[in-house]
Amino acid sequence: MSRRLFWQLSFSLLAVSLIIFSSLHHLSYEVTIGMTEISEDSQERLKSLAKDAGERFKTEGAKSVLQLTEQVEKDLKTWSALVTADNTIISSQPIPEALQSKIGFQRYVYWPVHEFMENVLIGIPLEQQTGTFVIELPREMYPKVDTDLVHNLLTIVIPSLIILIFCWIAYRYLMRPLEALNQGTLKLASGDLSARVLPSLPDNRKDELTQVAESFDSMAARVERLVHSQRQLLGDLSHELRTPLTRIGLAIDLSKNDQSEAAKQLPRLEREVAQIHSLVEDALTLAWLDGEPAIPRDASFNLTTLLDLIIEDAEFEYPNRLIERNYEKNLLIQGSSQQILSQSIENILRNALKYSTEDQPVKLSCECENAFYRLVVSDQGIGVPEDCLEKIFEPFYRTDKARSREQGGFGLGLALCKRQITAIDGSINASINRSGGLDIEILIPTVS
């Protein structure tokens, strides 16, 4: 199983986390800076004082500047001064002790000012670099904002909400296939064998949960196929059993009414019982193969030897039939089932001999093609209609039911062969040959 879902969730969480924290960190910084700047009105007022001080110093001299600083002290309750280009401090009041260490480094008027700062000294350069107007920022001009609240909101509350939303989306992403699986399981448990999960999921989703859904659909399809197969098999079997059971019943009735008939009906009873036994045995084998059992495939053997034995038995059973062989001496197979292969080939060969005339040979050929042996059993019998070539591998299917029953067939032979060949990873198909007979072609893996 792939780990696509793990990587999807990991990368998504990593990407969301990086985007959230980098974006909100930057936003927090920008918002904090913006909210801790001195208001525009206050900045304009301070700049106006600096401009006034510069003009006074230029036109009226230091005395007028002293008057301005005195007025600032009176109106704003704060210290101010004009520092000339030669570092002369002009002020109506001596520089406060708390500002002495800051006189050489003043803050610009547009710099942020935080609530915790004390004795903030603002410096505003005058025109033509004639000096600097400095003023201790009045407390009333401090930015009035709760930066801790804004910081916590941007770094804790909002990220938590975004992560919560992401978790909800991830939860829905994970739960959608699980809900579909749950609904499919409930439908299957209630008897709806057509329940499937994948159709309710997006086509482009290919993760572990989709693989689970595929496995569920595969299981449901197999259960549906097996149940339908068993139902069909049971229905066909019961239908096929009616005829021999009816004949057995009639034979028993005749034997009861006339004791002399008992001896005459005994061969019929034996034949009918043998047919029923063969039918039930083949039906059980077919049902077992439909369950796709784990068939041992650990045998290694020479297919040529197996074919020789099968043909020898067939010639003994059908002494008036001709069998032509066309295959090499060494056809080695590794990792297969000799028993299943023997039963399948023997069944097909006997079927060909059964429907062939005495003067027409049955041909059995085998040749190697890539990783397979291509075995063909060809007869020159009456063949089958072309539209029935696929149907002859279905259980209980017969092109001529009356004729098949006379020859003891129930239409299970080729169906069994198909299941058996498929069980060893081979394939089987039928075609009409030039003489109008039937060619049964089997592809057998050389190595399993």
ABEGO torsion letter per residue (X at the ends): XBAAAAAAAAAAAAAAAAAAAAAAAAAAAAAAAAAABBBAAAAAAAAAAAAAAAAAAAAAEAAAAAAAAAAAAAAAGBBBBBBBAAGBBBBABBBBAAAAAAAABBBBAABBBBAABBGBBBBBBBBGGAEBBBBBBBAAABBBBBAAAAAAAAAAAAAAAAAAAAAAAAAAAAAAAAAAAAAAAAAAAAGBAABBAAAABBAABBBAAAAAAAAAAAAAAAAAAAAAAAAAAAAAAAAAAAAAAAAAAAAAAAAAABAAAAAAAAAAAAAAAAAAAAAAAAAAAAAAAAAGBBBBBABBBBAAAAAAAAAAAAAAABAABBBBBBBBABBBBBGBBAAAAAAAAAAAAAAAAAABBAABBBBBBBBBBEABBBBBBBBABAEBBAAAAAAAABBGBBABAAAAAAAGBAGAAAAAAAAAAAAAGBBBBBBBBAAGBBBBBBBBBABX
